[in-house]
Structures are given as C-alpha cells and as structure tokens.
Amino acid sequence: NGKSIKFINEEVGAVESYSFIICLPPIELENGFKLSISTKSGKTVCRSYEDSYVVLPNSFRTVSLDTKGTEILSFSLSDGEKVYPSFLIKDTDIHVSVPNDCVFSSFKTLCDYNGASFSLAPDSKDDYSDFNNPVRFIVRSIDGEEKEWTVHIYNLPVIVIDTPNNTPIDSRDKRVEGCVIVQVNEGGTIDSLGTAGIKGRGNATWTQSNKKPYNVKLDKKSSILGMSKSKHWTMLANALYDRSQLHNAVALYFASLTDYSWTPKGQFCEVLLNGKHLGLYYICEKIRVEKGKIDITEIGPNDLSGVELTGGYMIESTIYPEQAEGIYFSMNNFNMSGGYPLYWFYDLPEGEESEVPKEQQDYIRGRLDYLESLIYNNDSLSLHRYVDYLDIESLINWFLVEEVCQNEEASRTKNVRLYKDRGDEHCYMGPPWDFDAWTFGYTYYNR
C-alpha cells in the first residue's frame, strides 16, 4: 500500500529456491504486492501480485519465483476498474477478450511468469489500441534465455477449436471428430460447446483461399452466440470477393425482413483453431430439414408409397455435380443455367450418409418435370396452372432478396433450394443463401 518492507540475506547462495517469512501486522493490501529479489551481481527478479490480499494473524501466503523459465503463467489486462484475464495462453501467444466499449489505451498489464524478468519488447509500444501492431513482451530466464510473447485482444466473441493431436481440417468429405469447442463471450466468460465433427465446405472459398469455411456438427445440440439450439452450424469465412465481410450478413438480414417462415441467423466471431487465429468469421444456422428451420415432415427410407411418398423433400441446385453431397439429377426441360449445366441434389434429413430410395428419386424428379412442363407450355403458362404446384409467395421473397442484393449467381440459379412437405402439392423456394461473391455490384454481368 505504497510502503516497502526490505528483507536482506546475503548468505542465500546459488540455490534455485529459497523460502523466508515476512511478518506483517493485520492489514489489507488493496493493490496487492510486489516481490523483488536482488543479487550481488546486480540482477533483480521481480514478481507482482496484483490481487487484493488480507493479512490475518497466523496466516500465510506462499509466493514463488522460478528464475529458470521463460513461460507466462497468467496474464490479465486492467482498465483500473475491472480485470480481464486471458482465456488462452499457447505457444507464444496470449489471447484476451474484453468488452466492446473498453478504452484500449487505458489498459495496464498484470502478469505472472517463470523467469528472471518480464519487459516490453524493445520495438513494441505499450499501446493496446493499435491493433495493427500487437503489444509484445519478452520473458528472460536467469540464464539469459529469451521468449517473445504477443498479446491478441478481441472485442468480439471468440470460438476456440482444438482438434485431437492438432489434426488439420483439410477435407470437405471427411470430418475430424472429437474437436473440442468453447465459446468465449465478450469480457471473457466461457461456455463449453462440447465436442464436434468438423469438415471443410464451399467451392471457390475452399479451393482458392487460405482462410477456409467449415461445417460443424456438434455431438449435442447447443446454442451458439444466442441462436437456437442445433447440432449443425456453418462457419463462413467471407474470404473471396468481399473485402467488407458483410455481404452474407446483410443479405440474410434482408431475407429476414420478408415473410419467409424461417431464414438462417448468424453472428460475427473470431476463430482460433489449435491456437492459431484464423480471423473474422460469420457463424450461421445451417439450412436443414429440422424443427424450427425447414419444418416439414422428415421422409424415411421406408416411405415408398401413398401419402408418405409425397414428402418431405428438400433439394438444392448446383453447377458442380461432382461436389454435391449425395445423389444428383438434371431436368428434362431446363438443364442450362447461365451457360452452365444445372443439377439438383438432395439435402438429406438424416445426414450425408443416408441413401435416397429410387421411388423417392423418381417421385420428386417427376414432380419437378411436371412443374416445368406447365411453365414451358404457353397454354398452361397463360392459365397460370403452375400456381397449383409452386408457392408464389416464396418465389417473390426469393426474387426480391436476389434482386436487392444484385446477386449475379441468381442468373445461373446456383444455390437455390426447393422443398415440399408431405401431403402438400406445392414446392416452396428458399431460404436464400450464398452472397459473399458476385453480389452488391461485384460482377462482370449487367443482368
């Protein structure tokens, strides 16, 4: 509390550890205390304990100084009112989450370490408001070894993923199972999301960018960042053609303003994979046949006749059939889209490993062929007979969102979803998806 107590012993010798006792009157050390040891050779080892400490009669507080190491044991930032401890210290990086309204220039460092000294790196500034130049520290051992540490500050939620034995996630076909996921909220509180299987996703964003998108399947349903509980989540990297990283978020917000019964929600977050910061991601609810999402009857493998055969189905269009998950097919009438062959594949309720019986394949393809025939025939088109088989309100919703967002990919009808419920004659369009590239004016086309 602004005073120092000196204890002198010149006979300690060259030992790695030494214990001594300082007797104090009963007192509350509101600002903690600092322990310093100086040697005859001029070396000084200091350790600060910033937490408040109450000295009571016959009470002991053990503190330690390990001068042989270069490791940081704990690290916190304080703005004078609150202390924000690091949520992860790994390799040479320190990760701290703080609320969005913090004044970063006011932060002070609180650190516990193994080593002889802890100091700011010579070419680093103690300014936590300069995110282009993270603050770096050096821990030196009594033997002169050095290790440099970098402090990373986040004022968005952080999703921390650790794969078993640091296994890389490098496939769109095979999940890495047993990944441990935690959610670090603003200010540093932590929620466990359990374990999950994770694999890659996307087309150009997977093959052309070092920042990869992922599909996450949690082992147990969980809410992520306040969204509804689910096992299935999509992590969008927004890595190509969208320097703002806002296209998907804005487009899905537009979609939520329509009268779609459901559109996927998402939240921005930072992502750490095996201790490496991957950057800003937009984590979304995955479009699936699922209660609270595409809420239709899940068709089973034995639903092969009668009303059971009529649903429910969800299919998605693609111009990359080799990358479609499951069985895909093309149509008799409309099979070219913007110069690309157009295919449809099944979004399977039970999971990617399920099979689609031939009876179900024939049924849904026959329904779409018939719907197209009503549109391609001028007589039935003029009589609007297609409205008995296509839900026009969902078509309007889809068209408005694509047009407002200037989605060039709508001209080749890629990533279009159609779904049909059991006992319902209509096919429904949507919800819309995939707006990172070729949207909001970033296009070679004017159509």
DOTOR-567445 format. One record per residue (C-alpha): residue number from 1; residue in one letter; x, y, z. Coordinates in nm, 3 decimals, m for minus. Example, Ala and Ser with C-alpha at 12.3 -4.5 7.8 and 13.67 -1.06 7.14 Angstrom:
! DOTOR-567445
SITE resi resn      px      py      pz
SITE    1    a   1.230  m0.450   0.780
SITE    2    s   1.367  m0.106   0.714
//
This chain:
! DOTOR-567445
SITE resi resn      px      py      pz
SITE    1    n   0.000   0.000   0.000
SITE    2    g   0.269   0.243  m0.104
SITE    3    k   0.522   0.117   0.151
SITE    4    s   0.802  m0.134   0.118
SITE    5    i   0.946  m0.385   0.361
SITE    6    k   1.307  m0.486   0.300
SITE    7    f   1.442  m0.825   0.392
SITE    8    i   1.818  m0.873   0.346
SITE    9    n   2.002  m1.204   0.344
SITE   10    e   2.345  m1.213   0.186
SITE   11    e   2.403  m1.583   0.252
SITE   12    v   2.137  m1.742   0.029
SITE   13    g   2.391  m1.879  m0.218
SITE   14    a   2.331  m2.032  m0.559
SITE   15    v   2.012  m2.222  m0.490
SITE   16    e   1.710  m2.242  m0.721
SITE   17    s   1.452  m2.195  m0.448
SITE   18    y   1.453  m2.032  m0.109
SITE   19    s   1.180  m1.975   0.149
SITE   20    f   1.152  m1.693   0.400
SITE   21    i   0.882  m1.536   0.614
SITE   22    i   0.794  m1.169   0.649
SITE   23    c   0.581  m1.077   0.949
SITE   24    l   0.323  m0.804   0.891
SITE   25    p   0.060  m0.653   1.116
SITE   26    p  m0.302  m0.733   1.020
SITE   27    i  m0.355  m0.526   0.707
SITE   28    e  m0.545  m0.529   0.378
SITE   29    l  m0.316  m0.491   0.079
SITE   30    e  m0.575  m0.342  m0.155
SITE   31    n  m0.343  m0.322  m0.455
SITE   32    g  m0.163  m0.649  m0.398
SITE   33    f   0.213  m0.652  m0.352
SITE   34    k   0.539  m0.682  m0.541
SITE   35    l   0.819  m0.922  m0.454
SITE   36    s   1.173  m0.830  m0.562
SITE   37    i   1.500  m1.017  m0.513
SITE   38    s   1.834  m0.859  m0.596
SITE   39    t   2.166  m1.038  m0.619
SITE   40    k   2.517  m0.907  m0.554
SITE   41    s   2.588  m0.938  m0.926
SITE   42    g   2.321  m0.677  m0.995
SITE   43    k   2.041  m0.900  m1.124
SITE   44    t   1.690  m0.829  m0.997
SITE   45    v   1.395  m1.065  m1.014
SITE   46    c   1.051  m0.913  m0.964
SITE   47    r   0.707  m1.060  m0.941
SITE   48    s   0.385  m0.859  m0.898
SITE   49    y   0.075  m0.995  m0.729
SITE   50    e  m0.199  m0.751  m0.818
SITE   51    d  m0.491  m0.919  m0.641
SITE   52    s  m0.605  m0.779  m0.308
SITE   53    y  m0.469  m0.967  m0.005
SITE   54    v  m0.578  m0.951   0.358
SITE   55    v  m0.306  m1.030   0.615
SITE   56    l  m0.454  m1.207   0.915
SITE   57    p  m0.284  m1.332   1.232
SITE   58    n  m0.111  m1.667   1.182
SITE   59    s  m0.197  m1.667   0.810
SITE   60    f   0.046  m1.747   0.531
SITE   61    r   0.062  m1.655   0.164
SITE   62    t   0.302  m1.858  m0.049
SITE   63    v   0.461  m1.683  m0.347
SITE   64    s   0.724  m1.822  m0.578
SITE   65    l   0.998  m1.711  m0.812
SITE   66    d   1.120  m1.958  m1.072
SITE   67    t   1.404  m1.781  m1.248
SITE   68    k   1.495  m2.067  m1.481
SITE   69    g   1.199  m2.041  m1.720
SITE   70    t   1.060  m1.814  m1.992
SITE   71    e   0.690  m1.904  m1.963
SITE   72    i   0.394  m1.679  m1.886
SITE   73    l   0.172  m1.846  m1.626
SITE   74    s  m0.115  m1.597  m1.622
SITE   75    f  m0.189  m1.269  m1.791
SITE   76    s  m0.458  m1.006  m1.743
SITE   77    l  m0.542  m0.655  m1.856
SITE   78    s  m0.688  m0.398  m1.619
SITE   79    d  m0.865  m0.074  m1.708
SITE   80    g  m0.849   0.046  m1.346
SITE   81    e  m1.196  m0.084  m1.262
SITE   82    k  m1.209  m0.439  m1.394
SITE   83    v  m0.956  m0.708  m1.467
SITE   84    y  m0.983  m0.915  m1.786
SITE   85    p  m0.782  m1.240  m1.763
SITE   86    s  m0.654  m1.417  m2.073
SITE   87    f  m0.868  m1.709  m2.189
SITE   88    l  m0.582  m1.883  m2.371
SITE   89    i  m0.202  m1.883  m2.343
SITE   90    k  m0.046  m2.109  m2.603
SITE   91    d   0.288  m2.132  m2.785
SITE   92    t   0.399  m1.766  m2.794
SITE   93    d   0.053  m1.605  m2.796
SITE   94    i  m0.169  m1.458  m2.527
SITE   95    h  m0.541  m1.416  m2.604
SITE   96    v  m0.761  m1.176  m2.405
SITE   97    s  m1.131  m1.096  m2.454
SITE   98    v  m1.262  m0.755  m2.345
SITE   99    p  m1.598  m0.576  m2.379
SITE  100    n  m1.653  m0.369  m2.690
SITE  101    d  m1.679  m0.040  m2.501
SITE  102    c  m1.337  m0.062  m2.332
SITE  103    v  m1.085   0.219  m2.371
SITE  104    f  m0.793   0.015  m2.502
SITE  105    s  m0.535   0.284  m2.444
SITE  106    s  m0.602   0.268  m2.067
SITE  107    f  m0.507  m0.097  m2.021
SITE  108    k  m0.238  m0.195  m1.771
SITE  109    t  m0.066  m0.532  m1.773
SITE  110    l  m0.084  m0.788  m1.491
SITE  111    c   0.142  m1.087  m1.542
SITE  112    d   0.271  m1.391  m1.355
SITE  113    y   0.563  m1.572  m1.516
SITE  114    n   0.851  m1.812  m1.468
SITE  115    g   1.169  m1.622  m1.536
SITE  116    a   1.406  m1.358  m1.416
SITE  117    s   1.242  m1.061  m1.587
SITE  118    f   0.938  m0.953  m1.783
SITE  119    s   0.956  m0.647  m2.006
SITE  120    l   0.815  m0.483  m2.316
SITE  121    a   0.987  m0.590  m2.637
SITE  122    p   1.234  m0.318  m2.747
SITE  123    d   1.045  m0.234  m3.070
SITE  124    s   0.695  m0.268  m2.920
SITE  125    k   0.478   0.009  m2.775
SITE  126    d   0.263  m0.040  m2.468
SITE  127    d  m0.047   0.072  m2.664
SITE  128    y  m0.331  m0.178  m2.680
SITE  129    s  m0.538   0.049  m2.908
SITE  130    d  m0.308  m0.010  m3.207
SITE  131    f  m0.439  m0.339  m3.347
SITE  132    n  m0.202  m0.327  m3.645
SITE  133    n   0.090  m0.363  m3.405
SITE  134    p   0.006  m0.606  m3.123
SITE  135    v   0.189  m0.548  m2.797
SITE  136    r   0.478  m0.789  m2.740
SITE  137    f   0.671  m0.879  m2.426
SITE  138    i   0.991  m1.068  m2.354
SITE  139    v   1.044  m1.308  m2.063
SITE  140    r   1.411  m1.372  m1.980
SITE  141    s   1.545  m1.653  m1.768
SITE  142    i   1.823  m1.611  m1.512
SITE  143    d   2.048  m1.788  m1.766
SITE  144    g   1.980  m1.530  m2.037
SITE  145    e   1.729  m1.726  m2.248
SITE  146    e   1.451  m1.517  m2.405
SITE  147    k   1.099  m1.585  m2.529
SITE  148    e   0.882  m1.327  m2.701
SITE  149    w   0.507  m1.322  m2.634
SITE  150    t   0.238  m1.144  m2.839
SITE  151    v  m0.087  m1.018  m2.687
SITE  152    h  m0.403  m1.052  m2.900
SITE  153    i  m0.714  m0.863  m2.790
SITE  154    y  m1.067  m0.946  m2.905
SITE  155    n  m1.378  m0.733  m2.859
SITE  156    l  m1.599  m0.981  m3.045
SITE  157    p  m1.694  m1.329  m2.924
SITE  158    v  m1.429  m1.594  m2.994
SITE  159    i  m1.487  m1.956  m3.097
SITE  160    v  m1.190  m2.167  m2.983
SITE  161    i  m1.146  m2.504  m3.155
SITE  162    d  m0.891  m2.771  m3.066
SITE  163    t  m0.867  m3.082  m3.281
SITE  164    p  m0.730  m3.411  m3.143
SITE  165    n  m0.350  m3.400  m3.162
SITE  166    n  m0.376  m3.078  m3.367
SITE  167    t  m0.514  m3.277  m3.662
SITE  168    p  m0.562  m3.042  m3.961
SITE  169    i  m0.912  m2.995  m4.105
SITE  170    d  m0.825  m3.038  m4.472
SITE  171    s  m1.117  m3.225  m4.630
SITE  172    r  m1.470  m3.140  m4.742
SITE  173    d  m1.566  m3.508  m4.737
SITE  174    k  m1.442  m3.642  m4.404
SITE  175    r  m1.499  m3.482  m4.066
SITE  176    v  m1.235  m3.455  m3.800
SITE  177    e  m1.418  m3.598  m3.500
SITE  178    g  m1.364  m3.520  m3.133
SITE  179    c  m1.291  m3.149  m3.177
SITE  180    v  m1.333  m2.954  m2.852
SITE  181    i  m1.512  m2.620  m2.893
SITE  182    v  m1.559  m2.337  m2.643
SITE  183    q  m1.728  m2.002  m2.685
SITE  184    v  m1.554  m1.703  m2.528
SITE  185    n  m1.805  m1.423  m2.476
SITE  186    e  m1.729  m1.052  m2.471
SITE  187    g  m1.549  m0.986  m2.144
SITE  188    g  m1.402  m1.333  m2.114
SITE  189    t  m1.674  m1.560  m1.975
SITE  190    i  m1.650  m1.905  m2.132
SITE  191    d  m1.922  m2.152  m2.239
SITE  192    s  m1.837  m2.506  m2.342
SITE  193    l  m1.999  m2.624  m2.665
SITE  194    g  m1.876  m2.980  m2.614
SITE  195    t  m1.723  m3.186  m2.891
SITE  196    a  m1.793  m3.186  m3.264
SITE  197    g  m1.702  m3.324  m3.602
SITE  198    i  m1.574  m3.056  m3.842
SITE  199    k  m1.506  m3.063  m4.216
SITE  200    g  m1.450  m2.811  m4.492
SITE  201    r  m1.724  m2.666  m4.712
SITE  202    g  m1.772  m2.437  m5.012
SITE  203    n  m1.640  m2.430  m5.366
SITE  204    a  m1.415  m2.136  m5.460
SITE  205    t  m1.387  m2.030  m5.096
SITE  206    w  m1.239  m2.370  m5.014
SITE  207    t  m1.008  m2.412  m5.312
SITE  208    q  m0.892  m2.053  m5.371
SITE  209    s  m0.841  m1.909  m5.024
SITE  210    n  m0.613  m1.985  m4.732
SITE  211    k  m0.897  m1.882  m4.499
SITE  212    k  m1.126  m2.185  m4.511
SITE  213    p  m1.500  m2.218  m4.438
SITE  214    y  m1.623  m2.511  m4.229
SITE  215    n  m1.929  m2.719  m4.145
SITE  216    v  m1.963  m2.807  m3.777
SITE  217    k  m2.172  m3.091  m3.637
SITE  218    l  m2.188  m3.078  m3.258
SITE  219    d  m2.227  m3.406  m3.074
SITE  220    k  m2.505  m3.248  m2.867
SITE  221    k  m2.742  m2.965  m2.954
SITE  222    s  m2.620  m2.631  m2.826
SITE  223    s  m2.691  m2.262  m2.865
SITE  224    i  m2.408  m2.061  m3.017
SITE  225    l  m2.397  m1.685  m2.954
SITE  226    g  m2.762  m1.670  m2.855
SITE  227    m  m2.901  m1.856  m3.158
SITE  228    s  m3.141  m2.151  m3.133
SITE  229    k  m3.002  m2.486  m3.022
SITE  230    s  m2.885  m2.715  m3.300
SITE  231    k  m2.615  m2.967  m3.382
SITE  232    h  m2.547  m2.823  m3.728
SITE  233    w  m2.363  m2.495  m3.792
SITE  234    t  m2.186  m2.326  m4.081
SITE  235    m  m1.874  m2.111  m4.040
SITE  236    l  m1.849  m1.867  m4.333
SITE  237    a  m1.502  m1.727  m4.397
SITE  238    n  m1.617  m1.443  m4.632
SITE  239    a  m1.270  m1.469  m4.777
SITE  240    l  m1.319  m1.407  m5.151
SITE  241    y  m1.460  m1.104  m5.336
SITE  242    d  m1.598  m0.944  m5.020
SITE  243    r  m1.347  m0.710  m4.859
SITE  244    s  m1.620  m0.576  m4.630
SITE  245    q  m1.703  m0.928  m4.499
SITE  246    l  m2.062  m0.802  m4.471
SITE  247    h  m2.234  m0.940  m4.784
SITE  248    n  m2.378  m1.258  m4.630
SITE  249    a  m2.484  m1.085  m4.309
SITE  250    v  m2.661  m0.802  m4.492
SITE  251    a  m2.831  m1.034  m4.742
SITE  252    l  m2.960  m1.269  m4.471
SITE  253    y  m3.087  m0.965  m4.279
SITE  254    f  m3.279  m0.857  m4.591
SITE  255    a  m3.422  m1.209  m4.615
SITE  256    s  m3.539  m1.190  m4.254
SITE  257    l  m3.748  m0.883  m4.344
SITE  258    t  m3.959  m1.088  m4.586
SITE  259    d  m4.239  m1.320  m4.474
SITE  260    y  m4.029  m1.634  m4.500
SITE  261    s  m4.128  m1.858  m4.211
SITE  262    w  m3.755  m1.901  m4.133
SITE  263    t  m3.424  m1.763  m4.254
SITE  264    p  m3.083  m1.858  m4.114
SITE  265    k  m2.943  m1.630  m3.846
SITE  266    g  m2.576  m1.561  m3.796
SITE  267    q  m2.327  m1.383  m3.570
SITE  268    f  m1.978  m1.247  m3.624
SITE  269    c  m1.697  m1.401  m3.421
SITE  270    e  m1.323  m1.451  m3.420
SITE  271    v  m1.198  m1.808  m3.463
SITE  272    l  m0.894  m1.977  m3.308
SITE  273    l  m0.804  m2.320  m3.444
SITE  274    n  m0.541  m2.509  m3.245
SITE  275    g  m0.418  m2.178  m3.104
SITE  276    k  m0.391  m2.008  m3.446
SITE  277    h  m0.604  m1.703  m3.512
SITE  278    l  m0.792  m1.762  m3.840
SITE  279    g  m0.967  m1.425  m3.845
SITE  280    l  m1.324  m1.295  m3.859
SITE  281    y  m1.599  m1.548  m3.935
SITE  282    y  m1.977  m1.537  m3.969
SITE  283    i  m2.120  m1.841  m3.793
SITE  284    c  m2.467  m1.931  m3.918
SITE  285    e  m2.751  m2.168  m3.859
SITE  286    k  m2.731  m2.438  m4.125
SITE  287    i  m3.024  m2.472  m4.366
SITE  288    r  m3.171  m2.814  m4.291
SITE  289    v  m3.494  m3.006  m4.262
SITE  290    e  m3.521  m2.962  m3.887
SITE  291    k  m3.775  m2.845  m3.634
SITE  292    g  m3.764  m2.466  m3.615
SITE  293    k  m3.591  m2.443  m3.956
SITE  294    i  m3.737  m2.606  m4.268
SITE  295    d  m4.013  m2.754  m4.057
SITE  296    i  m4.150  m3.026  m4.284
SITE  297    t  m4.204  m3.397  m4.230
SITE  298    e  m3.878  m3.588  m4.247
SITE  299    i  m3.919  m3.861  m4.504
SITE  300    g  m3.783  m4.201  m4.405
SITE  301    p  m3.623  m4.481  m4.609
SITE  302    n  m3.945  m4.688  m4.587
SITE  303    d  m4.178  m4.409  m4.709
SITE  304    l  m4.215  m4.553  m5.059
SITE  305    s  m4.585  m4.523  m5.148
SITE  306    g  m4.909  m4.338  m5.080
SITE  307    v  m4.911  m4.007  m4.896
SITE  308    e  m4.584  m4.099  m4.723
SITE  309    l  m4.404  m4.079  m5.058
SITE  310    t  m4.515  m3.717  m5.108
SITE  311    g  m4.276  m3.567  m4.855
SITE  312    g  m4.094  m3.411  m4.721
SITE  313    y  m3.815  m3.328  m4.963
SITE  314    m  m3.555  m3.054  m4.985
SITE  315    i  m3.331  m3.026  m5.290
SITE  316    e  m3.064  m2.776  m5.388
SITE  317    s  m2.935  m2.664  m5.728
SITE  318    t  m2.569  m2.672  m5.824
SITE  319    i  m2.345  m2.630  m6.127
SITE  320    y  m2.083  m2.853  m5.963
SITE  321    p  m2.239  m3.203  m5.950
SITE  322    e  m1.910  m3.366  m5.853
SITE  323    q  m1.918  m3.165  m5.529
SITE  324    a  m2.283  m3.234  m5.448
SITE  325    e  m2.341  m3.429  m5.127
SITE  326    g  m2.549  m3.730  m5.225
SITE  327    i  m2.734  m3.828  m5.544
SITE  328    y  m2.793  m3.558  m5.806
SITE  329    f  m3.010  m3.533  m6.117
SITE  330    s  m3.095  m3.297  m6.404
SITE  331    m  m3.431  m3.200  m6.555
SITE  332    n  m3.591  m3.273  m6.891
SITE  333    n  m3.667  m2.909  m6.978
SITE  334    f  m3.443  m2.658  m6.805
SITE  335    n  m3.092  m2.801  m6.789
SITE  336    m  m2.879  m2.500  m6.881
SITE  337    s  m2.839  m2.206  m6.644
SITE  338    g  m2.636  m1.903  m6.747
SITE  339    g  m2.432  m2.125  m6.978
SITE  340    y  m2.374  m2.391  m6.709
SITE  341    p  m2.536  m2.736  m6.685
SITE  342    l  m2.780  m2.729  m6.393
SITE  343    y  m2.821  m3.016  m6.148
SITE  344    w  m3.020  m3.083  m5.833
SITE  345    f  m2.916  m3.283  m5.530
SITE  346    y  m3.087  m3.390  m5.209
SITE  347    d  m3.041  m3.223  m4.871
SITE  348    l  m3.088  m3.533  m4.663
SITE  349    p  m3.270  m3.504  m4.325
SITE  350    e  m3.093  m3.799  m4.165
SITE  351    g  m2.745  m3.686  m4.267
SITE  352    e  m2.500  m3.705  m4.552
SITE  353    e  m2.454  m4.081  m4.515
SITE  354    s  m2.821  m4.160  m4.599
SITE  355    e  m2.937  m4.315  m4.924
SITE  356    v  m3.234  m4.194  m5.131
SITE  357    p  m3.456  m4.483  m5.246
SITE  358    k  m3.529  m4.494  m5.620
SITE  359    e  m3.903  m4.448  m5.554
SITE  360    q  m3.834  m4.115  m5.383
SITE  361    q  m3.589  m4.005  m5.653
SITE  362    d  m3.845  m4.080  m5.924
SITE  363    y  m4.124  m3.904  m5.735
SITE  364    i  m3.958  m3.566  m5.673
SITE  365    r  m3.797  m3.554  m6.015
SITE  366    g  m4.135  m3.633  m6.175
SITE  367    r  m4.297  m3.351  m5.977
SITE  368    l  m4.037  m3.100  m6.096
SITE  369    d  m4.055  m3.222  m6.455
SITE  370    y  m4.431  m3.173  m6.449
SITE  371    l  m4.397  m2.825  m6.294
SITE  372    e  m4.151  m2.726  m6.564
SITE  373    s  m4.377  m2.860  m6.837
SITE  374    l  m4.653  m2.627  m6.714
SITE  375    i  m4.415  m2.331  m6.738
SITE  376    y  m4.270  m2.423  m7.079
SITE  377    n  m4.613  m2.480  m7.236
SITE  378    n  m4.758  m2.146  m7.347
SITE  379    d  m5.121  m2.253  m7.294
SITE  380    s  m5.075  m2.375  m6.936
SITE  381    l  m4.845  m2.080  m6.867
SITE  382    s  m5.110  m1.828  m6.973
SITE  383    l  m5.362  m2.004  m6.749
SITE  384    h  m5.118  m1.986  m6.453
SITE  385    r  m5.160  m2.356  m6.387
SITE  386    y  m4.817  m2.362  m6.222
SITE  387    v  m4.958  m2.184  m5.914
SITE  388    d  m5.114  m2.514  m5.806
SITE  389    y  m4.764  m2.662  m5.774
SITE  390    l  m4.531  m2.368  m5.696
SITE  391    d  m4.575  m2.139  m5.394
SITE  392    i  m4.570  m1.791  m5.545
SITE  393    e  m4.514  m1.602  m5.218
SITE  394    s  m4.186  m1.783  m5.152
SITE  395    l  m4.084  m1.720  m5.516
SITE  396    i  m4.145  m1.346  m5.466
SITE  397    n  m3.945  m1.348  m5.141
SITE  398    w  m3.656  m1.523  m5.314
SITE  399    f  m3.662  m1.293  m5.616
SITE  400    l  m3.673  m0.972  m5.409
SITE  401    v  m3.373  m1.071  m5.195
SITE  402    e  m3.168  m1.176  m5.501
SITE  403    e  m3.254  m0.852  m5.684
SITE  404    v  m3.190  m0.615  m5.393
SITE  405    c  m2.853  m0.783  m5.328
SITE  406    q  m2.766  m0.779  m5.702
SITE  407    n  m2.678  m1.146  m5.688
SITE  408    e  m2.531  m1.237  m6.027
SITE  409    e  m2.543  m1.605  m5.932
SITE  410    a  m2.922  m1.587  m5.947
SITE  411    s  m2.879  m1.564  m6.326
SITE  412    r  m2.741  m1.917  m6.325
SITE  413    t  m2.973  m2.027  m6.040
SITE  414    k  m2.697  m2.170  m5.824
SITE  415    n  m2.767  m2.248  m5.457
SITE  416    v  m3.145  m2.246  m5.500
SITE  417    r  m3.337  m2.460  m5.253
SITE  418    l  m3.681  m2.611  m5.313
SITE  419    y  m3.873  m2.802  m5.050
SITE  420    k  m4.204  m2.987  m5.045
SITE  421    d  m4.397  m3.112  m4.744
SITE  422    r  m4.595  m3.433  m4.712
SITE  423    g  m4.949  m3.400  m4.846
SITE  424    d  m4.883  m3.052  m4.990
SITE  425    e  m4.891  m3.015  m5.369
SITE  426    h  m4.670  m2.704  m5.369
SITE  427    c  m4.294  m2.665  m5.394
SITE  428    y  m4.154  m2.375  m5.190
SITE  429    m  m3.844  m2.170  m5.272
SITE  430    g  m3.579  m2.070  m5.027
SITE  431    p  m3.450  m1.961  m4.797
SITE  432    p  m3.180  m1.775  m4.999
SITE  433    w  m2.811  m1.845  m4.944
SITE  434    d  m2.456  m1.764  m5.062
SITE  435    f  m2.398  m1.391  m5.112
SITE  436    d  m2.027  m1.345  m5.049
SITE  437    a  m1.920  m1.342  m5.415
SITE  438    w  m2.077  m1.172  m5.719
SITE  439    t  m2.319  m0.962  m5.514
SITE  440    f  m2.377  m0.593  m5.436
SITE  441    g  m2.228  m0.484  m5.769
SITE  442    y  m1.923  m0.712  m5.770
SITE  443    t  m1.995  m0.878  m6.103
SITE  444    y  m1.894  m0.891  m6.467
SITE  445    y  m2.257  m0.900  m6.580
SITE  446    n  m2.533  m0.644  m6.612
SITE  447    r  m2.846  m0.855  m6.597
//
